[in-house]
Amino acid sequence: MSDILKLEKIDDFRWRIPESYKPGMRVPGIIYADERLLKDIREDKALEQVANVAFLPGIVNASLAMPDIHWGYGFPIGGVAATDPDIGGVISPGGVGFDINCGVRMLKTNLDYEDIKDKIKDLVYALFSGVPSGVGSKGDIKVGIKEEEEILVKGAKWAVEKGFGAQDDLDCTEENGVMQGADPKAVSDRAYQRGKAQSGTLGSGNHFLEIQVIDQLYDAKICDALGLDLGQITLMIHSGSRGLGYQVCEDYTRSMVNCLDKYNINVPDRQLACAPVNSEEGKAYLSAMKCAANYAWANRQCLMHLTRNIFERVLGVSWQKLGMFLIYDVAHNIAKIEKHTINGEEKKLCVHRKGATRAIPVGHPALPVKYKNIGQPVIIPGDMGRNSYLLVGEEGAAETFFSCCHGAGRLKSRTAAARTINPDTLLKELESQGIIVKASGRGTIVEEAPQAYKDVNDVVKVVHNAGLAKRVCRMRPLGVIKG
């Protein structure tokens, strides 16, 4: 690993791993970071994984890493790679991750901090009681196999049709909350069993539901267009495809190992098991992944419905009058067939974003009408003791296939955090900052401590200065529900 530490500096926010680092690299690795973040990034094997991803057949331009990069399964978390199916480009479950379409949505409200400062504890306790969370948590939204298949095909639209939201929610969701081409037959019985009772559940780990207040504006014009201002209450919901998505990844990761010999694919890490996008195995995984992605969008839609209902009950006002409207919902762990311009030619590429967020700019055809002149809202949550951000996509993100970071990125493993952080001390520190935390277990509290994460302010500074996404406003947490 010694040679990889001699990264080539492109500018203050970009670094290159040359193709010469490892025989077999098809493209260079590009890391988005400043000197400060790079010191932390070098602490694990994530840079080695960036180089390994560059071996993938059909990879285009570069193996990319966002400033929140850290070690993951196969791909680093914070990794982006696009492959060209026309030249044997592959799809890799390790490039999507186990929590398929783990993602985050942001809601605004008409409330100011002064309106609810005495109600925050009531809201936090009501949310913790009313939104199922924790490992293996089960919700009140229970469906049979036939209806679960419907969720896998319709995504968030299924939830809206059941009365769990409104059409505008779909308009403000990436892909309108559904990927076309999902095939329920590509999903195993075990995945169905794991998912059938988990719709409308938050899950565990870094998943959260957070009440926030806007504490800084960066672009007044965009804030005005979005109806956002200082002191305004916002919410974020971070969850994914739960046990169903995990099982889909596990099933296909195992089976795709056989594809390495079958298609004569040479990668330095079996966790990068993959198959050509256009192969039978590649198409099957993509169909199953879409099912899990749709399940995740339905799940976050149901979680938002529960959140709105709880606010209505505690505050005695309808969610519509409270102004609890969705700003946007973005996916983190996903692979999508997208059109991108490569050397002046429009190509259909398979873009893997693992722990990375889509960030498309003004005028892009995939934008909802309401955001054509603003750009796609990019939601970057931080840890439960610092800040979160709203940004919009910029033209500069064309070099990353319109991608940017997805969060702060871990500094310490969950094991290391649990070993070094006292939960009682941490809760007192957060309370002294005006942050109320409720979690299903003490272990989660220490695993998700601010000390376990990079500073999101540093991470966002990099993507802003690199021209991937532009800062719009910043939020700080008031109340946090953890799984």
MARLUM-813461 format. One record per residue (C-alpha): x, y, z. Coordinates in nm, 3 decimals, decimal comma, always signed. Example, Ala and Ser with C-alpha at 12.3 -4.5 7.8 and 13.67 -1.06 7.14 Angstrom:
! residues 2
- c1  c2  c3
- +1,230  -0,450  +0,780
- +1,367  -0,106  +0,714
***
This chain:
! residues 483
- c1  c2  c3
- +0,000  +0,000  +0,000
- +0,302  +0,231  +0,025
- +0,291  +0,346  -0,339
- -0,076  +0,439  -0,315
- +0,008  +0,690  -0,044
- +0,199  +0,889  -0,308
- -0,117  +1,017  -0,468
- -0,086  +1,258  -0,758
- -0,236  +1,593  -0,666
- -0,463  +1,730  -0,939
- -0,578  +2,036  -0,744
- -0,677  +2,126  -0,387
- -0,981  +1,896  -0,402
- -0,882  +1,611  -0,639
- -0,620  +1,337  -0,619
- -0,526  +1,065  -0,866
- -0,424  +0,700  -0,826
- -0,239  +0,636  -1,154
- -0,315  +0,327  -1,361
- +0,046  +0,225  -1,310
- -0,022  +0,159  -0,940
- -0,147  -0,193  -1,016
- -0,114  -0,391  -1,339
- -0,471  -0,455  -1,454
- -0,617  -0,114  -1,368
- -0,811  +0,000  -1,674
- -0,858  +0,360  -1,558
- -0,711  +0,583  -1,286
- -0,870  +0,637  -0,947
- -0,987  +0,990  -0,864
- -1,044  +1,091  -0,501
- -1,230  +1,409  -0,404
- -1,081  +1,537  -0,079
- -0,870  +1,810  +0,071
- -0,546  +1,759  +0,265
- -0,732  +1,742  +0,595
- -0,978  +1,473  +0,490
- -0,712  +1,277  +0,306
- -0,531  +1,207  +0,633
- -0,840  +1,026  +0,764
- -0,910  +0,853  +0,433
- -0,564  +0,695  +0,441
- -0,640  +0,526  +0,773
- -0,825  +0,228  +0,621
- -0,811  +0,030  +0,295
- -1,062  +0,240  +0,104
- -0,799  +0,375  -0,138
- -0,694  +0,020  -0,221
- -1,059  -0,052  -0,303
- -1,070  +0,250  -0,535
- -0,780  +0,094  -0,727
- -0,947  -0,248  -0,729
- -1,269  -0,108  -0,879
- -1,058  +0,025  -1,169
- -1,016  -0,341  -1,282
- -1,386  -0,378  -1,373
- -1,447  -0,460  -1,741
- -1,597  -0,169  -1,932
- -1,527  +0,092  -1,665
- -1,539  +0,445  -1,807
- -1,308  +0,741  -1,729
- -1,215  +0,666  -1,367
- -1,290  +0,483  -1,044
- -1,426  +0,767  -0,832
- -1,432  +0,830  -0,458
- -1,625  +1,100  -0,274
- -1,485  +1,281  +0,034
- -1,693  +1,066  +0,272
- -1,518  +0,751  +0,143
- -1,444  +0,465  +0,382
- -1,386  +0,092  +0,360
- -1,677  -0,117  +0,236
- -1,765  -0,451  +0,076
- -1,588  -0,468  -0,263
- -1,644  -0,104  -0,351
- -1,556  +0,158  -0,092
- -1,853  +0,335  +0,061
- -1,849  +0,667  -0,121
- -1,746  +0,497  -0,446
- -1,880  +0,572  -0,794
- -1,810  +0,380  -1,115
- -1,976  +0,376  -1,457
- -1,942  +0,088  -1,702
- -2,032  +0,072  -2,070
- -2,251  -0,231  -2,153
- -2,161  -0,197  -2,524
- -1,801  -0,296  -2,452
- -1,870  -0,570  -2,196
- -1,932  -0,337  -1,903
- -2,034  -0,518  -1,585
- -2,270  -0,471  -1,294
- -2,149  -0,562  -0,945
- -2,366  -0,609  -0,633
- -2,065  -0,484  -0,433
- -2,097  -0,157  -0,622
- -2,449  -0,111  -0,486
- -2,418  -0,251  -0,136
- -2,627  -0,462  +0,097
- -2,880  -0,192  +0,190
- -3,007  -0,135  -0,163
- -3,149  +0,216  -0,205
- -3,061  +0,322  +0,142
- -3,154  +0,686  +0,097
- -3,275  +1,001  +0,262
- -3,569  +1,237  +0,220
- -3,607  +1,590  +0,351
- -3,935  +1,758  +0,446
- -3,994  +2,124  +0,513
- -4,259  +2,265  +0,746
- -4,426  +2,600  +0,811
- -4,301  +2,584  +1,169
- -4,030  +2,797  +1,325
- -3,816  +2,686  +1,616
- -4,005  +2,924  +1,848
- -4,332  +2,753  +1,751
- -4,228  +2,411  +1,882
- -3,930  +2,458  +2,114
- -4,143  +2,344  +2,407
- -4,288  +2,053  +2,207
- -3,968  +1,896  +2,075
- -3,942  +1,638  +2,351
- -4,308  +1,542  +2,305
- -4,252  +1,503  +1,931
- -3,935  +1,297  +1,976
- -4,101  +1,060  +2,223
- -4,412  +1,028  +2,005
- -4,200  +0,954  +1,697
- -3,994  +0,698  +1,885
- -4,314  +0,530  +2,004
- -4,496  +0,550  +1,671
- -4,223  +0,467  +1,418
- -4,088  +0,109  +1,449
- -3,707  +0,105  +1,470
- -3,422  -0,126  +1,559
- -3,283  -0,455  +1,429
- -3,558  -0,677  +1,289
- -3,829  -0,423  +1,373
- -4,173  -0,491  +1,231
- -4,440  -0,241  +1,137
- -4,816  -0,219  +1,134
- -4,819  -0,222  +0,753
- -4,834  -0,596  +0,686
- -4,887  -0,743  +0,340
- -4,915  -1,084  +0,179
- -4,687  -1,215  -0,094
- -4,911  -1,088  -0,377
- -4,922  -0,737  -0,236
- -4,550  -0,745  -0,160
- -4,492  -0,819  -0,528
- -4,699  -0,511  -0,604
- -4,474  -0,301  -0,380
- -4,166  -0,434  -0,560
- -4,310  -0,324  -0,895
- -4,480  +0,003  -0,798
- -4,250  +0,139  -0,528
- -4,365  +0,459  -0,357
- -4,666  +0,473  -0,588
- -4,808  +0,169  -0,405
- -4,792  +0,361  -0,076
- -4,958  +0,671  -0,222
- -5,235  +0,457  -0,373
- -5,296  +0,314  -0,023
- -5,342  +0,664  +0,114
- -4,992  +0,700  +0,258
- -4,910  +1,030  +0,090
- -4,987  +1,247  -0,212
- -4,893  +1,265  -0,581
- -4,659  +1,557  -0,511
- -4,449  +1,321  -0,298
- -4,380  +1,108  -0,606
- -4,293  +1,414  -0,815
- -4,025  +1,501  -0,556
- -3,870  +1,154  -0,539
- -3,580  +1,031  -0,751
- -3,718  +0,819  -1,037
- -4,064  +0,926  -0,910
- -4,018  +0,656  -0,649
- -4,011  +0,359  -0,889
- -3,757  +0,198  -1,121
- -3,917  +0,040  -1,426
- -3,822  -0,317  -1,512
- -3,840  -0,467  -1,163
- -3,912  -0,840  -1,180
- -4,047  -0,996  -0,856
- -3,954  -1,340  -0,991
- -3,586  -1,243  -0,960
- -3,626  -1,211  -0,582
- -3,578  -1,518  -0,360
- -3,838  -1,657  -0,120
- -3,602  -1,577  +0,167
- -3,595  -1,208  +0,062
- -3,976  -1,201  +0,053
- -3,994  -1,349  +0,401
- -3,752  -1,091  +0,538
- -3,939  -0,800  +0,382
- -4,305  -0,883  +0,429
- -4,341  -0,724  +0,777
- -4,088  -0,442  +0,746
- -4,268  -0,180  +0,537
- -4,280  +0,143  +0,735
- -3,989  +0,054  +0,966
- -3,679  +0,261  +1,023
- -3,429  -0,017  +1,085
- -3,105  +0,008  +1,277
- -2,748  +0,136  +1,247
- -2,712  +0,475  +1,082
- -3,081  +0,496  +0,990
- -3,259  +0,783  +1,160
- -3,551  +1,021  +1,176
- -3,445  +1,372  +1,270
- -3,613  +1,703  +1,361
- -3,389  +1,990  +1,252
- -3,375  +2,369  +1,235
- -3,217  +2,573  +0,956
- -2,925  +2,764  +1,104
- -2,747  +2,900  +0,795
- -2,844  +3,010  +0,443
- -2,593  +3,003  +0,158
- -2,809  +3,080  -0,147
- -3,099  +3,311  -0,063
- -3,250  +3,290  -0,413
- -3,279  +2,910  -0,408
- -3,399  +2,914  -0,048
- -3,676  +3,157  -0,147
- -3,773  +2,931  -0,437
- -3,793  +2,632  -0,200
- -3,971  +2,825  +0,076
- -3,686  +2,787  +0,327
- -3,561  +3,040  +0,583
- -3,354  +3,072  +0,899
- -3,511  +2,917  +1,208
- -3,746  +2,698  +1,004
- -3,812  +2,339  +1,112
- -3,722  +2,060  +0,871
- -3,713  +1,681  +0,897
- -3,497  +1,407  +0,750
- -3,577  +1,037  +0,716
- -3,292  +0,796  +0,641
- -3,375  +0,431  +0,573
- -3,352  +0,166  +0,303
- -3,478  -0,170  +0,180
- -3,433  -0,345  +0,516
- -3,394  -0,726  +0,520
- -3,530  -0,768  +0,167
- -3,253  -0,559  +0,009
- -2,986  -0,723  +0,222
- -3,100  -1,067  +0,109
- -3,105  -0,966  -0,259
- -2,744  -0,852  -0,231
- -2,641  -1,165  -0,042
- -2,810  -1,395  -0,297
- -2,655  -1,234  -0,603
- -2,311  -1,167  -0,455
- -2,281  -1,538  -0,384
- -2,404  -1,649  -0,725
- -2,199  -1,396  -0,924
- -1,870  -1,536  -0,798
- -1,928  -1,810  -1,059
- -1,947  -1,544  -1,331
- -1,583  -1,446  -1,286
- -1,460  -1,766  -1,453
- -1,756  -1,797  -1,687
- -1,691  -1,454  -1,843
- -1,313  -1,457  -1,790
- -1,326  -1,157  -1,556
- -1,012  -1,080  -1,356
- -1,056  -0,869  -1,040
- -0,823  -0,855  -0,738
- -1,105  -0,899  -0,485
- -1,382  -1,161  -0,503
- -1,610  -0,910  -0,331
- -1,613  -0,737  -0,672
- -1,795  -1,039  -0,820
- -1,983  -0,915  -1,126
- -2,137  -1,006  -1,459
- -2,178  -0,822  -1,789
- -2,478  -0,589  -1,772
- -2,624  -0,753  -2,082
- -2,573  -1,111  -1,958
- -2,850  -1,329  -1,817
- -2,697  -1,296  -1,468
- -2,651  -0,919  -1,500
- -3,009  -0,866  -1,612
- -3,142  -1,085  -1,329
- -2,951  -0,891  -1,064
- -3,059  -0,556  -1,208
- -3,424  -0,670  -1,201
- -3,394  -0,787  -0,840
- -3,206  -0,472  -0,737
- -3,486  -0,260  -0,885
- -3,735  -0,457  -0,675
- -3,538  -0,378  -0,360
- -3,500  -0,013  -0,463
- -3,876  +0,014  -0,512
- -3,934  -0,150  -0,173
- -3,708  +0,115  -0,015
- -3,896  +0,403  -0,176
- -4,225  +0,257  -0,056
- -4,072  +0,218  +0,291
- -3,959  +0,582  +0,314
- -4,298  +0,695  +0,184
- -4,467  +0,497  +0,463
- -4,223  +0,637  +0,720
- -4,305  +0,989  +0,605
- -4,677  +0,913  +0,635
- -4,627  +0,794  +0,994
- -4,422  +1,106  +1,072
- -4,690  +1,338  +0,934
- -4,959  +1,158  +1,135
- -4,759  +1,194  +1,456
- -4,702  +1,566  +1,401
- -5,076  +1,604  +1,339
- -5,159  +1,424  +1,661
- -4,908  +1,608  +1,883
- -4,968  +1,955  +1,738
- -5,338  +1,921  +1,657
- -5,303  +2,053  +1,301
- -5,318  +1,869  +0,968
- -4,988  +1,796  +0,798
- -5,099  +2,007  +0,501
- -5,153  +2,313  +0,723
- -4,821  +2,239  +0,893
- -4,661  +2,262  +0,549
- -4,498  +1,917  +0,578
- -4,412  +1,885  +0,211
- -4,133  +1,678  +0,062
- -3,833  +1,868  -0,071
- -3,677  +1,557  -0,227
- -3,585  +1,191  -0,178
- -3,246  +1,066  -0,301
- -3,107  +0,713  -0,329
- -2,760  +0,627  -0,199
- -2,690  +0,263  -0,284
- -2,802  +0,194  -0,639
- -2,700  +0,112  -0,995
- -2,885  +0,281  -1,281
- -2,872  +0,281  -1,661
- -2,827  +0,648  -1,750
- -2,730  +0,858  -2,049
- -2,397  +1,041  -2,021
- -2,178  +1,220  -2,273
- -1,838  +1,053  -2,312
- -1,586  +1,214  -2,549
- -1,867  +1,404  -2,719
- -2,084  +1,095  -2,770
- -2,400  +1,016  -2,575
- -2,373  +0,670  -2,418
- -2,596  +0,453  -2,201
- -2,389  +0,361  -1,897
- -2,445  +0,152  -1,585
- -2,366  +0,396  -1,303
- -2,291  +0,242  -0,963
- -2,337  +0,481  -0,670
- -2,246  +0,316  -0,341
- -2,276  +0,562  -0,058
- -2,307  +0,837  -0,315
- -2,587  +1,072  -0,419
- -2,707  +1,172  -0,764
- -2,653  +1,545  -0,827
- -2,798  +1,668  -1,157
- -2,784  +2,035  -1,257
- -3,021  +2,299  -1,391
- -3,193  +2,197  -1,714
- -3,124  +1,823  -1,692
- -3,411  +1,622  -1,851
- -3,447  +1,397  -1,544
- -3,541  +1,690  -1,318
- -3,898  +1,747  -1,200
- -4,052  +2,056  -1,360
- -4,040  +2,247  -1,029
- -3,661  +2,204  -1,012
- -3,566  +2,270  -1,379
- -3,429  +2,615  -1,290
- -3,282  +2,516  -0,953
- -3,115  +2,180  -1,001
- -3,176  +1,856  -0,813
- -3,190  +1,894  -0,435
- -2,895  +1,701  -0,287
- -2,946  +1,598  +0,076
- -2,635  +1,535  +0,285
- -2,704  +1,426  +0,644
- -2,429  +1,457  +0,903
- -2,401  +1,292  +1,243
- -2,648  +1,342  +1,527
- -2,431  +1,606  +1,698
- -2,343  +1,835  +1,409
- -2,509  +1,953  +1,089
- -2,687  +1,835  +0,778
- -2,698  +2,012  +0,442
- -2,919  +2,081  +0,145
- -2,734  +2,141  -0,181
- -2,825  +2,139  -0,551
- -2,646  +1,965  -0,838
- -2,392  +2,159  -1,043
- -2,259  +2,127  -1,399
- -1,919  +2,024  -1,260
- -2,070  +1,693  -1,149
- -2,063  +1,577  -1,512
- -1,711  +1,451  -1,436
- -1,853  +1,220  -1,166
- -2,151  +1,104  -1,375
- -2,353  +1,362  -1,178
- -2,269  +1,219  -0,836
- -2,149  +1,357  -0,505
- -2,110  +1,248  -0,141
- -2,396  +1,101  +0,063
- -2,304  +1,192  +0,421
- -2,016  +1,250  +0,659
- -1,849  +0,909  +0,630
- -1,728  +0,694  +0,917
- -1,401  +0,757  +1,100
- -1,433  +0,471  +1,350
- -1,582  +0,128  +1,300
- -1,887  +0,045  +1,508
- -1,673  -0,185  +1,720
- -1,413  +0,084  +1,785
- -1,682  +0,340  +1,871
- -1,850  +0,101  +2,115
- -1,517  +0,036  +2,281
- -1,416  +0,400  +2,333
- -1,739  +0,599  +2,389
- -1,957  +0,606  +2,702
- -2,329  +0,628  +2,611
- -2,435  +0,816  +2,924
- -2,164  +1,078  +2,878
- -2,252  +1,113  +2,511
- -2,624  +1,162  +2,580
- -2,545  +1,432  +2,839
- -2,319  +1,610  +2,590
- -2,588  +1,604  +2,323
- -2,854  +1,722  +2,566
- -2,630  +2,014  +2,666
- -2,632  +2,111  +2,297
- -3,013  +2,102  +2,291
- -3,031  +1,766  +2,110
- -3,272  +1,498  +2,234
- -3,187  +1,142  +2,128
- -3,398  +0,827  +2,153
- -3,265  +0,493  +2,034
- -3,378  +0,132  +2,054
- -3,046  +0,032  +2,215
- -2,750  +0,187  +2,395
- -2,519  +0,020  +2,145
- -2,661  +0,223  +1,859
- -2,602  +0,547  +2,047
- -2,227  +0,492  +2,077
- -2,190  +0,335  +1,732
- -2,347  +0,649  +1,581
- -2,167  +0,903  +1,803
- -2,037  +1,221  +1,635
- -1,681  +1,109  +1,718
- -1,732  +0,805  +1,493
- -1,779  +1,027  +1,185
- -1,588  +1,277  +0,977
- -1,707  +1,636  +1,014
- -1,979  +1,678  +0,752
- -1,892  +2,048  +0,725
- -1,549  +1,950  +0,587
- -1,698  +1,693  +0,350
- -1,957  +1,933  +0,208
- -1,694  +2,202  +0,166
- -1,506  +1,972  -0,073
- -1,803  +1,887  -0,298
- -1,902  +2,256  -0,303
- -1,553  +2,379  -0,392
- -1,501  +2,098  -0,644
- -1,816  +2,214  -0,827
- -2,013  +1,891  -0,779
- -2,297  +2,049  -0,579
- -2,372  +2,395  -0,443
- -2,461  +2,464  -0,080
- -2,814  +2,597  -0,027
- -2,868  +2,582  +0,351
- -2,750  +2,408  +0,666
- -2,953  +2,245  +0,943
- -2,868  +2,143  +1,299
- -3,039  +1,859  +1,487
- -3,295  +1,914  +1,762
- -3,434  +1,564  +1,808
- -3,304  +1,232  +1,676
- -3,467  +0,887  +1,655
- -3,214  +0,607  +1,602
- -3,277  +0,240  +1,528
***
